[in-house]
């Protein structure tokens, strides 16, 4: 009887969940961005929501069939696919080997400009196919979605939300214009470092000059990479009066994939919701073969190395140097690596094609995480309190690891200067200097000390938008103002003009009075 009651309650709860479930259209970005978007999708599905994912036909990670969502597949021959990434990463690694010079950084930025220009061209092609396919567009309209959940690093979800007049929620750290805060929140360059500048909120005069120059270069990138493609599309489908980026700024909720254990203090906005570490979770038991290997490390512990979803192998000579450094340590090493086996690989090092990274980082025997500095990996390291040896390679990774270094939780190694001696010295510094672990564990305690888990917080706000048909009361109107109006330059000029008029009148009246008095005295004297 007791068992039947539980079954009945489960059926009732499921029915209620289904009855109140909403319909969510998801427009993600492939690669590591999809990994964290999938976490939100699975959570929304568990709460009874119906999800549909828009994906290009050549998606690398986004599968067409899933138990969590249905999909709309758009024919595509380019974009963020495996071929794009392999060629791009290979070229970027070649450039980075030139060292940490201004010329190397210029070449890296130039490569990003051209490659991401291609990415946005492919995205516009996908959106053109959707908008021109009347049958597909009608089916999307007829589905009557309650909200669009989009990654604003590409513009597809934003354009659909505007066209279909559907509330928009962002899963964001980056937009088509760069870091999300700079798109929506006041960002004084005097103490808000531009991503890529690798600065803190405490800048010297020269550093502030550098920060401003980096910001100007970011504006240049936007002009070259993004604006031409999206402006043309918006003019064609929405008319010349629609500013494409104001559509991004008009999103109802911005779910930020970071928080202030990672970010430096800065202004924010009411519709920005912080969910840093939302993809992290308590570790589960390791598979038997990994647990045995970890336990065999004894008191020395284990080093974990992974360079993320995009970089599973390195140039062979670099791999040999890293393997040689690992071989000189008493610690055991678990290294996610799919390239040719290094000739000097030590007996203490285990190569794997895949690893349960979150579960490994949560194991008490893990001493150091050798990482490339992607947001997901950095957040997992903070969550579990594991110090970092940073090997920044691409995109936001140098800036992420620079922040970790400033917080005393990481030692970073420049890819262009890496050899076994440099790598080994950096490892020993993190392993044997206790301040790195202490600082990271302090950040971990700060991160965990929250009234609600980040993922639950994010889901609440997505459902909030669904319940209320948007959140216009939280959106700022500042982005609709011109620079002239936003900074009250017109008001300042008006007030200065009024003061000037008053002064002129006062001078004129004083002059008239003086002349009257002078002439009266003159007449009386005569």
C-alpha positions in Angstrom: 0.0 0.0 0.0 2.8 2.4 0.9 4.5 1.6 -2.4 1.3 2.4 -4.3 1.0 5.8 -2.5 4.5 6.7 -3.7 3.7 5.7 -7.3 0.5 7.8 -7.1 2.3 10.9 -5.8 5.0 10.5 -8.5 2.3 10.4 -11.2 0.6 13.5 -9.8 3.8 15.4 -9.5 4.8 14.4 -13.1 1.4 15.5 -14.3 1.6 18.9 -12.6 5.2 19.3 -13.9 4.1 18.6 -17.4 1.0 20.8 -17.1 3.1 23.8 -16.1 6.0 23.1 -18.3 6.9 25.8 -20.8 8.3 25.6 -24.3 11.9 26.7 -24.8 13.7 27.3 -28.1 17.5 27.0 -27.6 20.0 28.6 -30.0 23.5 27.4 -28.7 27.1 27.6 -29.8 29.1 24.5 -30.4 32.2 23.4 -28.6 32.8 24.1 -24.9 29.8 26.6 -25.0 27.5 23.7 -25.7 28.8 21.7 -22.8 27.5 24.2 -20.3 24.3 25.0 -22.3 23.5 21.3 -22.1 23.7 21.5 -18.3 20.9 24.0 -18.3 18.9 22.1 -20.9 19.0 18.9 -18.8 17.9 20.8 -15.7 15.0 22.5 -17.6 14.0 19.1 -19.0 13.9 17.6 -15.5 11.4 20.3 -14.5 9.0 19.3 -17.2 9.9 21.9 -19.9 9.8 21.1 -23.6 13.0 22.1 -25.3 13.9 22.5 -29.0 17.5 23.1 -30.1 18.5 24.8 -33.3 21.7 23.2 -34.7 23.6 23.3 -38.0 23.8 19.9 -39.8 27.6 19.7 -39.2 27.5 20.3 -35.5 30.5 18.8 -33.6 29.0 18.3 -30.1 25.3 19.1 -30.6 23.6 15.8 -31.4 20.5 15.7 -33.6 18.8 13.2 -31.3 18.5 13.4 -27.6 16.3 12.4 -24.7 16.3 15.9 -23.4 15.3 17.9 -26.5 14.1 17.8 -30.1 16.1 19.5 -32.7 15.7 21.7 -35.8 18.7 21.0 -38.1 19.8 23.6 -40.6 21.9 22.5 -43.6 25.4 24.0 -43.2 28.8 23.6 -44.8 30.8 25.8 -42.4 30.7 27.2 -38.9 31.9 26.1 -35.5 32.5 22.5 -36.6 35.4 20.1 -36.0 37.2 21.0 -39.2 37.1 24.7 -38.4 38.5 24.2 -34.9 41.3 21.8 -35.9 42.7 24.1 -38.5 42.2 27.2 -36.3 43.8 25.7 -33.2 46.8 24.4 -35.2 47.5 27.8 -36.7 47.1 29.5 -33.3 49.5 27.1 -31.6 52.1 27.8 -34.4 51.8 31.5 -33.8 52.0 31.2 -30.0 55.3 29.5 -30.3 56.7 32.8 -31.4 56.8 33.9 -27.8 54.9 36.6 -25.8 55.9 39.5 -28.0 53.7 42.4 -29.3 54.2 41.0 -32.8 52.9 37.6 -31.7 49.9 39.1 -30.0 49.2 41.1 -33.2 49.3 38.0 -35.3 47.0 36.1 -32.9 44.5 38.9 -33.0 44.7 39.1 -36.8 44.0 35.3 -37.0 41.0 35.7 -34.7 39.7 38.5 -36.8 39.8 36.5 -40.0 38.5 33.2 -38.5 35.7 34.7 -36.6 34.8 36.8 -39.5 34.2 33.5 -41.3 32.2 32.2 -38.4 29.8 35.2 -38.5 29.5 34.8 -42.3 28.4 31.2 -41.8 26.0 32.2 -39.1 24.3 34.8 -41.3 24.0 32.1 -44.0 22.2 29.8 -41.5 19.9 32.6 -40.4 19.1 33.5 -44.1 18.1 29.9 -44.7 15.8 30.0 -41.7 14.2 33.3 -42.5 13.8 32.4 -46.2 12.2 29.0 -45.4 8.6 29.9 -45.0 7.6 26.4 -43.9 10.3 26.2 -41.2 9.5 29.8 -40.0 5.8 29.0 -39.8 6.4 25.8 -37.8 8.6 27.8 -35.3 5.9 30.5 -35.0 3.1 27.8 -34.6 5.1 26.2 -31.8 4.5 29.3 -29.6 7.6 29.2 -27.6 7.6 30.9 -24.2 11.3 31.9 -24.3 14.4 31.7 -26.4 17.6 30.7 -24.6 20.6 31.7 -26.6 24.3 32.1 -26.6 25.0 35.6 -27.8 28.5 34.8 -29.0 26.6 34.3 -32.2 23.6 36.2 -33.3 21.0 33.6 -34.4 18.9 33.4 -31.2 18.8 37.2 -30.9 17.5 37.7 -34.4 14.9 35.0 -34.0 13.7 36.4 -30.7 13.2 39.9 -32.3 11.5 38.5 -35.4 9.1 36.3 -33.5 8.6 38.7 -30.6 9.6 36.1 -28.0 11.3 36.9 -24.6 15.1 36.4 -24.7 17.4 34.9 -22.1 21.2 34.8 -22.6 23.6 32.1 -21.4 26.5 34.5 -21.6 30.0 35.4 -21.0 30.8 36.6 -24.5 28.6 38.4 -27.1 29.4 39.1 -30.7 31.0 42.3 -29.3 33.1 40.7 -26.6 32.7 40.3 -22.9 29.0 40.6 -21.8 29.3 43.3 -19.2 30.7 45.8 -21.7 27.5 45.4 -23.8 25.0 46.2 -21.0 26.6 47.6 -17.9 28.7 50.8 -17.2 32.3 49.9 -17.7 34.7 52.7 -16.6 38.0 52.0 -18.1 39.8 53.5 -15.1 39.1 50.4 -13.0 37.3 47.9 -15.2 40.0 45.9 -17.2 39.2 45.1 -20.8 39.3 41.3 -21.4 42.6 40.5 -23.1 44.5 43.3 -21.5 45.4 41.0 -18.6 45.0 43.8 -16.0 43.3 44.1 -12.6 41.0 46.7 -11.1 44.0 48.5 -9.6 45.9 50.1 -12.6 48.7 52.4 -12.8 48.6 55.3 -15.3 50.4 53.3 -18.0 48.2 50.4 -17.4 45.1 52.6 -17.9 46.6 53.8 -21.1 47.0 50.1 -22.2 43.4 49.4 -21.1 42.1 52.2 -23.2 44.2 51.1 -26.2 42.9 47.5 -25.8 39.3 48.9 -25.7 39.9 50.9 -28.9 41.3 47.8 -30.6 38.2 45.9 -29.5 36.0 48.5 -31.2 38.1 48.0 -34.3 37.5 44.3 -34.2 33.8 44.8 -33.9 33.8 47.1 -36.9 35.7 44.6 -39.0 34.4 41.2 -37.8 30.8 41.7 -36.7 29.1 44.8 -37.8 29.1 44.4 -41.6 27.4 41.0 -41.5 24.7 41.6 -39.0 23.9 45.2 -40.2 23.3 43.9 -43.7 21.0 41.1 -42.4 19.0 43.4 -40.2 18.6 46.0 -42.9 17.3 43.3 -45.3 14.8 41.6 -42.9 14.0 44.3 -40.3 14.6 47.6 -42.1 17.3 50.3 -41.9 16.1 51.7 -38.6 16.9 48.6 -36.6 20.3 48.6 -34.9 21.4 45.0 -34.7 23.3 45.3 -31.4 20.4 47.0 -29.6 18.6 43.7 -30.1 21.2 42.0 -28.0 21.0 44.7 -25.3 17.3 44.3 -25.2 17.5 40.7 -23.8 15.4 40.2 -20.7 17.9 38.3 -18.6 21.7 37.8 -18.9 22.8 34.6 -17.1 26.5 35.4 -16.6 28.8 32.4 -16.5 31.0 33.9 -13.8 30.8 35.6 -10.4 32.8 37.8 -8.2 35.1 35.1 -6.9 36.5 35.2 -10.4 35.6 38.7 -11.7 36.9 41.9 -10.3 34.3 44.2 -8.7 32.5 46.3 -11.3 29.1 47.9 -12.0 26.3 45.6 -13.0 22.6 45.8 -14.0 19.3 44.4 -12.5 18.8 41.9 -15.2 22.3 40.4 -14.9 22.2 37.1 -13.0 25.5 35.5 -11.9 25.7 31.7 -12.1 29.5 31.1 -12.0 30.2 27.4 -11.5 26.7 26.4 -12.3 28.0 23.4 -14.2 30.0 22.2 -11.2 28.8 19.5 -8.8 30.0 17.3 -6.0 32.4 14.6 -7.3 31.2 11.1 -7.8 33.3 7.9 -7.2 35.9 7.4 -9.9 35.9 4.3 -12.2 37.8 1.4 -10.6 40.9 1.7 -12.8 41.3 5.5 -12.1 40.7 5.1 -8.4 43.4 2.4 -8.2 45.8 4.6 -10.0 45.0 7.6 -7.8 45.4 5.6 -4.6 48.7 4.3 -5.8 50.1 7.8 -5.5 50.4 7.5 -1.8 51.2 10.7 0.1 52.5 12.4 -3.0 49.1 12.8 -4.6 48.1 13.3 -8.3 48.4 15.9 -11.0 45.6 16.2 -13.5 46.2 17.7 -16.9 43.6 18.6 -19.5 43.5 21.3 -22.2 39.8 21.3 -22.7 37.5 20.2 -25.5 39.5 21.8 -28.4 43.1 20.7 -27.7 43.6 17.0 -27.0 47.1 17.0 -28.5 50.1 19.3 -28.8 53.1 19.6 -31.1 55.2 16.5 -30.6 58.3 18.3 -29.2 56.1 20.2 -26.7 54.5 17.0 -25.6 57.9 15.4 -25.1 59.0 18.3 -22.9 55.9 18.1 -20.7 56.2 14.3 -20.4 59.9 14.6 -19.4 59.0 17.1 -16.7 56.2 14.9 -15.3 58.6 11.9 -15.2 60.9 13.7 -12.8 58.1 14.1 -10.1 57.1 11.6 -7.4 53.4 12.5 -8.0 51.2 10.4 -10.3 49.8 12.2 -13.4 46.6 11.7 -15.3 46.9 13.4 -18.7 44.1 13.7 -21.2 46.1 13.4 -24.5 45.2 11.7 -27.8 48.4 12.4 -29.7 51.3 10.0 -30.3 52.7 8.6 -27.1 55.7 10.7 -26.0 58.9 8.6 -26.1 60.1 9.8 -22.6 56.7 9.3 -20.8 57.3 8.2 -17.2 55.8 5.3 -15.4 54.0 7.7 -13.2 51.9 9.2 -16.1 48.6 7.8 -17.4 47.4 8.9 -20.8 43.6 8.9 -21.3 41.4 9.9 -24.2 38.7 11.1 -21.8 38.6 11.8 -18.1 35.8 12.6 -15.6 37.3 15.9 -14.9 34.9 17.2 -12.3 35.1 13.9 -10.3 38.9 13.9 -10.5 39.2 17.5 -9.3 36.9 16.7 -6.3 39.2 13.8 -5.2 41.2 14.6 -2.1 44.5 13.3 -3.6 44.5 15.8 -6.5 47.3 18.4 -5.9 47.4 20.5 -9.1 45.3 21.0 -12.2 47.3 21.7 -15.3 44.8 23.6 -17.5 44.5 25.8 -20.5 42.3 28.3 -18.7 38.9 27.9 -20.2 36.0 29.3 -18.1 34.6 25.8 -17.4 37.8 24.4 -16.1 38.7 27.4 -14.1 35.3 27.4 -12.4 35.6 23.7 -11.6 39.0 24.3 -10.1 37.5 27.1 -7.9 34.6 24.9 -7.0 36.9 22.0 -5.7 39.7 24.3 -4.4 42.5 22.9 -6.6 45.3 25.3 -7.6 46.3 25.7 -11.2 49.3 25.5 -13.4 48.1 27.6 -16.4 49.1 26.9 -20.0 47.0 29.6 -21.8 46.6 29.1 -25.5 43.5 30.7 -27.1 40.6 33.1 -26.8 40.0 34.3 -23.2 42.3 31.7 -21.6 45.3 34.1 -21.0 43.0 36.6 -19.4 41.2 34.0 -17.2 44.6 32.6 -16.0 45.9 36.1 -15.5 43.0 36.7 -13.1 43.8 33.5 -11.3 47.5 34.5 -11.0 46.5 37.9 -9.5 44.4 36.1 -6.9 47.4 33.9 -6.0 45.9 30.6 -7.1 47.9 29.9 -10.3 51.3 29.9 -11.9 51.3 30.4 -15.6 53.7 29.2 -18.3 54.0 30.9 -21.7 53.6 28.4 -24.5 56.3 29.9 -26.5 58.9 29.5 -23.7 57.9 26.1 -22.5 60.5 23.4 -22.0 60.9 20.7 -19.4 62.9 23.0 -17.0 60.4 25.8 -17.1 57.4 23.4 -16.8 59.0 21.5 -14.0 59.9 24.6 -12.0 56.3 25.9 -12.3 54.9 22.6 -11.2 57.1 22.5 -8.1 56.1 26.0 -7.2 52.4 25.1 -7.2 53.0 21.7 -5.6 55.2 22.8 -2.7 54.2 26.4 -2.0 51.1 26.0 0.2 49.8 29.6 -0.5 48.4 28.6 -3.9 46.2 25.9 -2.4 45.2 28.1 0.5 44.2 30.9 -1.7 42.2 28.6 -4.0 40.4 27.0 -1.1 39.5 30.5 0.2 37.9 31.2 -3.2 36.2 27.9 -3.0 34.6 28.7 0.3 33.5 32.1 -1.0 31.9 30.4 -4.0 30.0 27.8 -2.0 28.7 30.4 0.5 25.5 31.2 -1.4 21.9 31.1 -0.4 20.9 29.2 -3.6 22.9 27.0 -6.0 23.9 28.8 -9.2 22.1 26.4 -11.5 18.9 26.7 -9.5 19.3 30.5 -9.6 19.6 30.4 -13.4 16.6 28.1 -13.8 14.5 30.3 -11.6 15.1 33.4 -13.8 14.4 31.5 -17.0 11.1 30.3 -15.5 10.5 33.9 -14.2 10.7 35.2 -17.8 8.3 32.4 -18.9 5.8 33.2 -16.2 5.7 36.9 -16.9 6.3 37.0 -20.6 9.6 38.8 -20.3 11.3 41.1 -17.8 11.1 44.6 -19.3 11.1 46.3 -15.9 14.6 45.1 -15.4 16.0 46.3 -18.7 18.0 49.5 -18.9 17.2 52.1 -21.5 20.7 53.5 -21.5 21.7 51.7 -24.6 19.0 53.5 -26.6 20.6 56.8 -25.8 23.3 58.4 -27.9 26.7 59.0 -26.3 25.8 62.7 -26.2 22.6 62.1 -24.2 23.9 59.2 -22.0 26.7 61.4 -20.7 24.4 64.4 -20.3 26.6 66.5 -22.6 23.5 68.3 -23.9 22.4 69.1 -20.3 26.0 70.3 -19.5 26.0 72.6 -22.5 22.6 73.9 -21.7 23.5 74.7 -18.1 26.8 76.3 -19.3 24.9 78.2 -21.8 22.4 79.4 -19.2 25.2 80.5 -16.9 26.9 82.3 -19.8 23.6 84.1 -20.7 23.1 85.1 -17.0 26.7 86.4 -16.9 26.2 88.3 -20.1 23.0 89.8 -18.8 24.7 90.7 -15.5 27.6 92.3 -17.3 25.2 94.2 -19.6 23.1 95.4 -16.7 26.2 96.4 -14.6 27.5 98.2 -17.6 24.3 100.1 -18.1 24.1 101.0 -14.5 27.7 102.2 -14.5 27.0 104.3 -17.6 23.9 105.8 -16.0 25.8 106.7 -12.8 28.8 108.0 -14.8 26.6 110.2 -17.0 24.6 111.6 -14.1 27.9 112.5 -12.3 29.1 114.1 -15.5 25.9 116.1 -16.0 25.9 117.2 -12.4 29.6 118.2 -12.6 28.9 120.3 -15.7 
